Amino acid sequence: MSSQPDHTMEQHKPTEPQLNTGPKLKLRLSRSKMNSILALCAILISAASFYATYMQAKAAQEQVTAAERQLYAETWPWLQVSYSDYDIEAERAHMTVKVKNSGTGPALIKSMQFEYQGTQYDTLVELLNDCCSLNAYRAALKEIQADNGDINYLKQFGWYVTSNPNNSLLADGNDLVLFSMVRSKFNNNLWEKIGEIAHDIEVNTCYCSLLKQCYTVNKASEVKKVANCSNSTQ
């Protein structure tokens, strides 16, 4: 019986990767490059800080602007001149010319001018005297009253009331009567004459708010902002 040689199994171990044992690479920066990098970082930080400061200032300015607009809206006066010839509550003929503040804040009336047929007047009384002899009517009433003190002729004949609006402070929602007269059988001619021209009288007013913002307004309630009321209204 022939003998066969024994074959032994060779054990192979897995080979491990060889590490590079050569010299390691080192990144070296020169001093000038390092200074440049630090300077760039400082610039970026400064830019970010400036932008943040700018945004804060912008937000603060927007808040101030919004507050100013709110204050402006709460203190804005708007004057309107109106004319009526009848008192509904009293149910009688009663001529009234008045200026009303329909805005949201007080109005300081600096000047009010009236114009009729191309002529300007500083007061409504001057205009009515020029067109309708208002002063003559007043003088006649005073003379009659002086001769007869027992009777109130001023009331019976139809007295009138006037006021000068210049430098008047008119609160919001309030009005100021410029001319008022109750109709009677003794003042029919004067009444009708004033009534005929009342709608043709132009009124120009200059006034200022509490914030010293000034405006002009005409009879049609058209408001225009102006620098001041130092000059006569146009």
KEDOTOR-576795 format. One record per atom (N, C-alpha, C, O): residue in one letter; y negated, x, z negated. Coordinates in steps of 0.05 Angstrom, whole numbers, padded with zeros to 5 digits, always signed. Example, Ala and Ser with C-alpha at 12.3 -4.5 7.8 and 13.67 -1.06 7.14 Angstrom:
<pts>
a+00114+00264-00156 a+00090+00246-00156 a+00066+00264-00156 a+00066+00285-00169 s+00045+00257-00142 s+00021+00273-00143 s-00001+00258-00157 s-00023+00268-00161 
</pts>
This chain:
<pts>
m+00023+00017+00000 m+00000+00000+00000 m-00024+00018+00000 m-00029+00034-00018 s-00039+00014+00021 s-00062+00033+00023 s-00085+00023+00005 s-00090+00000+00002 s-00097+00042-00006 s-00119+00036-00024 s-00145+00034-00009 s-00151+00052+00008 q-00162+00013-00015 q-00188+00010-00001 q-00210+00019-00020 q-00210+00013-00044 p-00228+00033-00009 p-00250+00043-00027 p-00266+00020-00036 p-00271+00001-00022 d-00275+00021-00060 d-00293+00000-00073 d-00322+00004-00062 d-00334+00025-00063 h-00332-00019-00053 h-00360-00018-00044 h-00378-00029-00066 h-00375-00052-00075 t-00396-00013-00075 t-00414-00021-00096 t-00440-00032-00084 t-00451-00021-00065 m-00449-00055-00096 m-00474-00068-00087 m-00498-00052-00099 m-00500-00048-00123 e-00516-00043-00081 e-00539-00029-00090 e-00561-00049-00099 e-00567-00068-00084 q-00571-00045-00122 q-00592-00062-00133 q-00619-00052-00123 q-00627-00029-00128 h-00633-00071-00108 h-00660-00063-00098 h-00681-00077-00115 h-00682-00101-00117 k-00698-00062-00127 k-00720-00072-00143 k-00744-00077-00125 k-00750-00060-00108 p-00758-00099-00129 p-00783-00104-00113 p-00804-00083-00118 p-00809-00074-00140 t-00815-00076-00096 t-00835-00055-00098 t-00862-00067-00107 t-00870-00088-00097 e-00875-00055-00125 e-00901-00064-00135 e-00923-00053-00117 e-00921-00031-00106 p-00945-00069-00113 p-00966-00060-00095 p-00980-00035-00108 p-00984-00033-00132 q-00985-00019-00090 q-00997+00006-00099 q-01027+00002-00103 q-01041-00007-00084 l-01038+00009-00125 l-01066+00006-00131 l-01081+00031-00120 l-01071+00053-00120 n-01104+00024-00110 n-01120+00046-00100 n-01132+00062-00123 n-01149+00053-00137 t-01122+00084-00126 t-01131+00101-00148 t-01153+00120-00140 t-01159+00139-00153 g-01164+00113-00116 g-01185+00130-00106 g-01211+00126-00122 g-01211+00110-00141 p-01231+00139-00116 p-01257+00137-00131 p-01270+00110-00127 p-01270+00100-00104 k-01280+00096-00148 k-01293+00070-00147 k-01321+00072-00135 k-01335+00092-00140 l-01328+00050-00119 l-01355+00050-00107 l-01374+00039-00127 l-01368+00019-00140 k-01396+00051-00130 k-01417+00042-00149 k-01442+00036-00134 k-01452+00052-00117 l-01454+00011-00140 l-01479+00004-00127 l-01502+00015-00143 l-01506+00008-00167 r-01516+00031-00131 r-01538+00044-00145 r-01564+00036-00131 r-01567+00038-00107 l-01584+00026-00147 l-01610+00018-00136 l-01631+00038-00145 l-01631+00048-00168 s-01648+00044-00127 s-01669+00062-00134 s-01690+00048-00152 s-01690+00024-00153 r-01706+00063-00165 r-01726+00052-00183 r-01746+00035-00168 r-01755+00014-00179 s-01753+00042-00144 s-01773+00027-00129 s-01761+00000-00121 s-01775-00020-00122 k-01735-00001-00113 k-01723-00026-00106 k-01721-00045-00130 k-01726-00069-00128 m-01714-00033-00153 m-01712-00049-00178 m-01740-00061-00185 m-01741-00084-00193 n-01761-00045-00182 n-01788-00055-00188 n-01795-00077-00168 n-01809-00097-00176 s-01787-00075-00143 s-01793-00096-00123 s-01779-00122-00130 s-01791-00143-00128 i-01754-00120-00139 i-01739-00144-00147 i-01752-00157-00171 i-01755-00182-00172 l-01760-00141-00191 l-01773-00152-00214 l-01799-00165-00207 l-01807-00186-00218 a-01814-00152-00189 a-01840-00164-00181 a-01836-00190-00167 a-01851-00209-00171 l-01815-00192-00150 l-01809-00217-00135 l-01802-00239-00155 l-01811-00262-00152 c-01786-00232-00175 c-01778-00252-00195 c-01803-00262-00210 c-01805-00286-00215 a-01821-00244-00216 a-01845-00251-00231 a-01862-00270-00214 a-01874-00289-00224 i-01863-00264-00187 i-01879-00282-00169 i-01867-00310-00168 i-01881-00329-00168 l-01840-00311-00166 l-01827-00337-00165 l-01831-00353-00190 l-01836-00377-00189 i-01830-00340-00213 i-01834-00353-00239 i-01863-00363-00240 i-01868-00385-00249 s-01882-00346-00231 s-01910-00354-00232 s-01915-00378-00213 s-01930-00396-00220 a-01902-00377-00190 a-01906-00399-00171 a-01894-00425-00182 a-01907-00447-00179 a-01871-00424-00195 a-01859-00448-00207 a-01877-00458-00230 a-01881-00482-00233 s-01888-00440-00246 s-01906-00448-00268 s-01931-00461-00257 s-01941-00481-00267 f-01942-00449-00235 f-01967-00461-00223 f-01961-00488-00212 f-01977-00506-00215 y-01938-00492-00199 y-01931-00518-00188 y-01928-00539-00209 y-01937-00562-00206 a-01915-00531-00231 a-01912-00550-00253 a-01939-00558-00265 a-01943-00581-00272 t-01957-00538-00268 t-01984-00543-00278 t-01999-00562-00259 t-02013-00580-00268 y-01996-00556-00234 y-02010-00573-00213 y-02000-00602-00215 y-02016-00620-00213 m-01974-00606-00217 m-01963-00633-00218 m-01972-00647-00243 m-01977-00671-00243 q-01974-00633-00266 q-01984-00645-00290 q-02013-00653-00288 q-02021-00675-00296 a-02029-00635-00276 a-02057-00642-00272 a-02061-00665-00253 a-02078-00682-00257 k-02044-00666-00232 k-02046-00688-00213 k-02039-00715-00226 k-02052-00735-00221 a-02018-00714-00242 a-02010-00739-00257 a-02032-00748-00276 a-02037-00772-00278 a-02045-00728-00289 a-02066-00735-00308 a-02090-00747-00293 a-02103-00766-00302 q-02096-00735-00269 q-02118-00745-00254 q-02113-00774-00244 q-02131-00790-00243 e-02088-00779-00236 e-02081-00805-00227 e-02084-00826-00249 e-02092-00849-00245 q-02077-00817-00274 q-02080-00835-00297 q-02110-00841-00302 q-02117-00863-00309 v-02126-00820-00300 v-02155-00824-00304 v-02166-00842-00283 v-02183-00860-00289 t-02158-00839-00258 t-02168-00856-00236 t-02159-00885-00240 t-02175-00903-00235 a-02135-00888-00249 a-02125-00916-00254 a-02141-00929-00276 a-02147-00952-00275 a-02147-00913-00297 a-02162-00923-00320 a-02190-00930-00311 a-02201-00951-00320 e-02202-00914-00294 e-02229-00920-00284 e-02229-00945-00267 e-02248-00961-00269 r-02209-00949-00251 r-02207-00973-00234 r-02204-00998-00252 r-02216-01018-00247 q-02189-00995-00273 q-02185-01017-00292 q-02211-01024-00306 q-02218-01048-00308 l-02225-01003-00315 l-02251-01008-00328 l-02271-01019-00308 l-02287-01036-00316 y-02271-01010-00284 y-02289-01021-00263 y-02284-01050-00258 y-02302-01066-00256 a-02258-01057-00257 a-02251-01085-00252 a-02259-01103-00275 a-02265-01127-00272 e-02258-01092-00299 e-02264-01108-00323 e-02294-01110-00329 e-02302-01127-00345 t-02310-01095-00315 t-02339-01095-00320 t-02355-01101-00295 t-02379-01095-00294 w-02342-01112-00274 w-02356-01116-00249 w-02371-01143-00249 w-02358-01164-00251 p-02397-01143-00247 p-02412-01168-00246 p-02416-01178-00217 p-02416-01161-00199 w-02418-01203-00214 w-02423-01215-00187 w-02442-01239-00190 w-02434-01259-00201 l-02466-01235-00180 l-02487-01256-00183 l-02488-01274-00159 l-02485-01266-00136 q-02491-01300-00164 q-02494-01320-00144 q-02517-01339-00150 q-02520-01348-00173 v-02533-01344-00130 v-02556-01363-00133 v-02548-01390-00122 v-02538-01391-00099 s-02552-01411-00137 s-02545-01438-00128 s-02568-01457-00130 s-02586-01453-00146 y-02567-01478-00114 y-02587-01499-00114 y-02574-01526-00116 y-02554-01531-00102 s-02585-01543-00132 s-02575-01571-00134 s-02598-01590-00139 s-02619-01581-00150 d-02596-01615-00131 d-02618-01634-00134 d-02609-01659-00149 d-02623-01679-00149 y-02585-01658-00162 y-02576-01681-00176 y-02559-01673-00200 y-02542-01655-00198 d-02564-01686-00223 d-02549-01681-00247 d-02528-01703-00250 d-02534-01726-00255 i-02503-01696-00245 i-02481-01715-00245 i-02477-01727-00273 i-02473-01752-00275 e-02478-01711-00293 e-02473-01721-00320 e-02496-01740-00329 e-02490-01761-00341 a-02520-01733-00323 a-02543-01750-00331 a-02548-01773-00311 a-02562-01792-00316 e-02535-01770-00287 e-02538-01790-00266 e-02567-01794-00259 e-02577-01817-00259 r-02581-01772-00253 r-02609-01774-00245 r-02615-01750-00227 r-02601-01730-00227 a-02637-01754-00212 a-02646-01732-00194 a-02658-01709-00211 a-02678-01713-00225 h-02646-01686-00209 h-02655-01663-00225 h-02652-01638-00208 h-02629-01629-00203 m-02674-01627-00199 m-02673-01603-00182 m-02669-01579-00200 m-02683-01575-00219 t-02650-01562-00192 t-02644-01538-00207 t-02638-01514-00188 t-02621-01517-00170 v-02651-01492-00193 v-02645-01467-00179 v-02637-01447-00201 v-02652-01442-00219 k-02613-01436-00199 k-02603-01418-00220 k-02587-01396-00209 k-02576-01397-00187 v-02585-01374-00224 v-02568-01351-00217 v-02545-01350-00238 v-02550-01352-00262 k-02521-01347-00228 k-02497-01347-00245 k-02482-01321-00241 k-02480-01311-00219 n-02471-01311-00263 n-02454-01287-00262 n-02425-01296-00261 n-02413-01304-00281 s-02413-01294-00237 s-02386-01302-00233 s-02366-01278-00235 s-02343-01281-00228 g-02376-01255-00244 g-02359-01232-00245 g-02345-01229-00272 g-02341-01249-00286 t-02336-01205-00278 t-02320-01200-00302 t-02334-01183-00323 t-02323-01176-00343 g-02360-01177-00318 g-02375-01162-00337 g-02405-01169-00336 g-02413-01181-00316 p-02420-01161-00356 p-02449-01168-00356 p-02464-01155-00333 p-02456-01134-00323 a-02486-01167-00326 a-02503-01157-00305 a-02532-01154-00315 a-02543-01173-00327 l-02544-01131-00311 l-02572-01126-00318 l-02588-01130-00292 l-02587-01113-00274 i-02602-01152-00291 i-02618-01159-00267 i-02643-01141-00266 i-02660-01143-00284 k-02645-01124-00247 k-02667-01106-00244 k-02691-01119-00229 k-02714-01116-00237 s-02684-01132-00208 s-02705-01145-00192 s-02694-01167-00175 s-02670-01167-00167 m-02710-01187-00169 m-02703-01210-00153 m-02726-01217-00135 m-02748-01222-00144 q-02721-01217-00109 q-02742-01223-00090 q-02735-01248-00074 q-02712-01254-00068 f-02756-01264-00067 f-02752-01288-00052 f-02768-01286-00026 f-02790-01275-00026 e-02757-01297-00005 e-02770-01295+00021 e-02770-01322+00035 e-02749-01336+00036 y-02793-01329+00046 y-02795-01354+00061 y-02813-01350+00085 y-02836-01342+00082 q-02803-01356+00109 q-02818-01354+00134 q-02830-01326+00137 q-02853-01323+00145 g-02815-01305+00130 g-02823-01278+00134 g-02840-01266+00112 g-02847-01242+00113 t-02848-01282+00092 t-02864-01272+00070 t-02847-01268+00045 t-02831-01286+00038 q-02850-01245+00032 q-02834-01239+00008 q-02851-01245-00017 q-02875-01240-00018 y-02837-01254-00038 y-02849-01261-00063 y-02832-01248-00086 y-02808-01247-00084 d-02846-01239-00106 d-02832-01228-00129 d-02821-01249-00148 d-02802-01243-00163 t-02832-01273-00148 t-02822-01294-00165 t-02821-01320-00148 t-02834-01323-00128 l-02803-01338-00157 l-02800-01364-00144 l-02825-01381-00147 l-02832-01397-00130 v-02838-01378-00170 v-02863-01394-00175 v-02884-01387-00155 v-02898-01405-00145 e-02887-01361-00149 e-02907-01353-00129 e-02901-01366-00102 e-02920-01375-00088 l-02876-01367-00094 l-02868-01379-00069 l-02874-01409-00069 l-02886-01419-00050 l-02866-01423-00090 l-02870-01452-00091 l-02900-01459-00093 l-02908-01480-00084 n-02915-01442-00105 n-02944-01447-00106 n-02957-01443-00079 n-02975-01458-00071 d-02947-01423-00064 d-02958-01418-00037 d-02951-01440-00018 d-02967-01448-00001 c-02927-01450-00020 c-02918-01471+00000 c-02925-01499-00009 c-02930-01516+00008 c-02924-01504-00035 c-02924-01531-00045 c-02945-01537-00066 c-02945-01558-00078 s-02964-01518-00071 s-02986-01522-00091 s-02975-01529-00118 s-02984-01548-00131 l-02956-01513-00128 l-02943-01518-00153 l-02963-01515-00176 l-02963-01531-00195 n-02980-01495-00174 n-03000-01490-00196 n-03020-01513-00198 n-03029-01520-00220 a-03027-01525-00175 a-03046-01548-00176 a-03033-01572-00190 a-03046-01586-00205 y-03007-01576-00186 y-02993-01597-00199 y-02992-01592-00229 y-02995-01610-00246 r-02987-01567-00236 r-02986-01560-00264 r-03013-01564-00278 r-03015-01574-00300 a-03034-01555-00265 a-03061-01558-00276 a-03068-01587-00280 a-03081-01595-00300 a-03061-01604-00261 a-03067-01633-00263 a-03052-01645-00287 a-03064-01662-00301 l-03027-01638-00291 l-03012-01649-00313 l-03024-01640-00340 l-03027-01656-00358 k-03032-01615-00342 k-03044-01605-00367 k-03070-01619-00373 k-03076-01625-00396 e-03086-01625-00352 e-03111-01639-00356 e-03107-01667-00366 e-03120-01676-00384 i-03088-01681-00354 i-03082-01708-00363 i-03071-01708-00391 i-03078-01726-00407 q-03054-01689-00398 q-03042-01688-00424 q-03064-01682-00445 q-03063-01692-00468 a-03083-01665-00438 a-03104-01658-00457 a-03122-01682-00463 a-03132-01684-00486 d-03126-01699-00444 d-03143-01723-00448 d-03128-01746-00462 d-03141-01763-00473 n-03102-01745-00462 n-03086-01766-00474 n-03063-01754-00490 n-03041-01752-00481 g-03069-01746-00514 g-03050-01732-00531 g-03029-01751-00543 g-03008-01741-00553 d-03033-01777-00541 d-03014-01796-00553 d-02989-01799-00536 d-02968-01807-00546 i-02991-01793-00511 i-02968-01797-00492 i-02960-01770-00481 i-02977-01753-00474 n-02934-01766-00479 n-02923-01741-00467 n-02923-01744-00437 n-02902-01750-00425 y-02946-01739-00424 y-02948-01741-00395 y-02931-01720-00381 y-02921-01724-00359 l-02929-01697-00394 l-02913-01676-00381 l-02884-01685-00377 l-02872-01679-00356 k-02873-01700-00396 k-02846-01710-00393 k-02845-01734-00374 k-02826-01736-00358 q-02864-01752-00377 q-02864-01776-00360 q-02869-01770-00331 q-02857-01783-00313 f-02886-01751-00325 f-02893-01745-00297 f-02873-01726-00284 f-02872-01725-00259 g-02857-01713-00299 g-02837-01695-00288 g-02846-01666-00289 g-02853-01654-00269 w-02844-01655-00313 w-02852-01627-00317 w-02830-01609-00305 w-02808-01617-00299 y-02837-01583-00301 y-02818-01565-00290 y-02816-01540-00308 y-02834-01535-00324 v-02793-01527-00306 v-02787-01503-00323 v-02781-01480-00305 v-02765-01483-00285 t-02792-01457-00310 t-02786-01433-00294 t-02779-01410-00312 t-02785-01411-00336 s-02767-01389-00301 s-02761-01365-00317 s-02761-01341-00298 s-02755-01343-00274 n-02769-01318-00309 n-02769-01293-00294 n-02743-01278-00300 n-02739-01269-00323 p-02726-01273-00280 p-02700-01261-00285 p-02701-01231-00288 p-02681-01218-00296 n-02723-01218-00280 n-02724-01189-00280 n-02719-01177-00308 n-02730-01186-00328 n-02702-01157-00309 n-02694-01143-00333 n-02679-01161-00353 n-02679-01157-00377 s-02666-01182-00342 s-02650-01200-00359 s-02621-01191-00359 s-02611-01182-00338 l-02608-01192-00382 l-02580-01185-00384 l-02564-01211-00384 l-02566-01228-00402 l-02548-01215-00362 l-02534-01240-00358 l-02504-01234-00362 l-02491-01220-00347 a-02493-01246-00383 a-02464-01242-00389 a-02447-01256-00369 a-02456-01275-00355 d-02422-01247-00366 d-02404-01259-00347 d-02398-01288-00355 d-02393-01294-00378 g-02399-01306-00335 g-02394-01334-00339 g-02419-01349-00346 g-02419-01374-00347 n-02442-01336-00352 n-02467-01349-00359 n-02485-01352-00334 n-02481-01339-00314 d-02505-01369-00337 d-02525-01373-00316 d-02553-01373-00327 d-02557-01377-00351 l-02572-01369-00310 l-02600-01368-00317 l-02615-01387-00298 l-02614-01383-00274 v-02629-01406-00309 v-02644-01425-00293 v-02670-01413-00284 v-02686-01404-00301 l-02674-01412-00258 l-02699-01401-00246 l-02720-01422-00243 l-02744-01417-00246 f-02712-01446-00236 f-02731-01469-00233 f-02716-01495-00238 f-02693-01499-00229 s-02729-01512-00253 s-02717-01538-00260 s-02738-01559-00262 s-02759-01555-00274 m-02734-01582-00249 m-02753-01604-00250 m-02739-01631-00246 m-02724-01635-00227 v-02745-01649-00264 v-02734-01676-00262 v-02752-01693-00243 v-02777-01691-00245 r-02740-01708-00226 r-02756-01724-00207 r-02767-01749-00221 r-02753-01762-00237 s-02792-01756-00215 s-02805-01780-00225 s-02821-01792-00202 s-02824-01781-00181 k-02832-01816-00208 k-02848-01829-00187 k-02875-01815-00183 k-02889-01821-00164 f-02882-01797-00201 f-02908-01784-00200 f-02906-01757-00184 f-02926-01747-00175 n-02882-01746-00181 n-02879-01721-00167 n-02862-01723-00142 n-02850-01703-00133 n-02861-01747-00130 n-02844-01750-00106 n-02852-01732-00083 n-02835-01719-00071 n-02878-01730-00078 n-02887-01713-00056 n-02879-01684-00060 n-02869-01670-00042 l-02884-01674-00085 l-02877-01646-00091 l-02847-01642-00090 l-02838-01622-00079 w-02832-01661-00100 w-02803-01659-00101 w-02792-01657-00072 w-02776-01640-00066 e-02801-01675-00055 e-02791-01675-00028 e-02799-01650-00012 e-02783-01640+00004 k-02822-01640-00017 k-02831-01616-00003 k-02814-01592-00011 k-02806-01576+00006 i-02809-01590-00037 i-02792-01567-00046 i-02764-01570-00036 i-02752-01551-00027 g-02754-01595-00036 g-02727-01600-00026 g-02723-01593+00003 g-02702-01585+00012 e-02745-01597+00019 e-02743-01591+00047 e-02741-01561+00054 e-02728-01554+00073 i-02753-01545+00037 i-02753-01516+00043 i-02732-01501+00026 i-02727-01477+00031 a-02720-01514+00007 a-02702-01499-00012 a-02680-01484+00002 a-02674-01461-00006 h-02668-01496+00022 h-02645-01483+00035 h-02654-01461+00054 h-02637-01446+00064 d-02680-01459+00060 d-02690-01438+00077 d-02701-01413+00062 d-02710-01394+00074 i-02700-01414+00036 i-02710-01392+00020 i-02688-01371+00017 i-02665-01377+00009 e-02694-01346+00025 e-02676-01324+00022 e-02680-01311-00006 e-02702-01308-00015 v-02658-01304-00018 v-02659-01291-00045 v-02643-01265-00044 v-02620-01264-00036 n-02656-01243-00053 n-02644-01217-00054 n-02646-01206-00082 n-02669-01204-00093 t-02624-01199-00094 t-02623-01190-00121 t-02611-01163-00124 t-02591-01157-00110 c-02622-01146-00140 c-02611-01120-00147 c-02604-01120-00176 c-02621-01126-00193 y-02580-01112-00183 y-02571-01112-00211 y-02551-01090-00215 y-02540-01079-00196 c-02546-01083-00241 c-02528-01061-00248 c-02508-01070-00269 c-02514-01089-00284 s-02485-01057-00270 s-02465-01063-00290 s-02469-01045-00314 s-02487-01029-00315 l-02452-01049-00334 l-02453-01032-00358 l-02447-01003-00352 l-02455-00985-00367 l-02432-00998-00330 l-02426-00971-00322 l-02448-00958-00304 l-02444-00937-00293 k-02471-00973-00302 k-02494-00964-00286 k-02487-00962-00257 k-02498-00945-00242 q-02469-00979-00248 q-02463-00982-00219 q-02480-01006-00210 q-02479-01028-00221 c-02496-01001-00189 c-02515-01021-00180 c-02508-01034-00154 c-02494-01022-00137 y-02516-01058-00150 y-02509-01074-00127 y-02533-01091-00118 y-02551-01097-00133 t-02533-01099-00092 t-02551-01119-00082 t-02534-01143-00073 t-02512-01139-00063 v-02545-01166-00075 v-02531-01190-00066 v-02552-01209-00054 v-02574-01212-00064 n-02544-01223-00032 n-02563-01241-00019 n-02555-01270-00026 n-02537-01275-00042 k-02568-01289-00013 k-02563-01317-00019 k-02535-01325-00011 k-02523-01344-00022 a-02523-01311+00009 a-02496-01317+00018 a-02475-01304+00000 a-02451-01304+00007 s-02483-01292-00022 s-02465-01278-00042 s-02451-01254-00030 s-02429-01247-00038 e-02464-01241-00011 e-02454-01216+00001 e-02463-01193-00016 e-02487-01188-00018 v-02444-01178-00028 v-02450-01157-00047 v-02449-01130-00032 v-02431-01125-00016 k-02468-01113-00038 k-02469-01086-00027 k-02475-01066-00049 k-02494-01070-00064 k-02460-01045-00051 k-02464-01025-00072 k-02487-01006-00064 k-02488-00997-00041 v-02505-01000-00083 v-02527-00982-00077 v-02529-00961-00099 v-02516-00964-00120 a-02544-00940-00094 a-02546-00918-00113 a-02561-00927-00138 a-02553-00920-00160 n-02582-00943-00135 n-02598-00952-00158 n-02615-00975-00149 n-02616-00982-00125 c-02630-00986-00168 c-02648-01008-00162 c-02677-01000-00166 c-02694-01016-00173 s-02683-00975-00161 s-02710-00965-00165 s-02730-00977-00145 s-02753-00981-00150 n-02719-00982-00121 n-02736-00994-00100 n-02732-01024-00099 n-02713-01034-00110 s-02749-01037-00085 s-02746-01066-00082 s-02721-01072-00066 s-02714-01057-00048 t-02709-01095-00072 t-02685-01103-00057 t-02692-01109-00029 t-02713-01119-00022 q-02672-01102-00012 q-02676-01107+00017 q-02657-01128+00026 q-02657-01135+00050 
</pts>
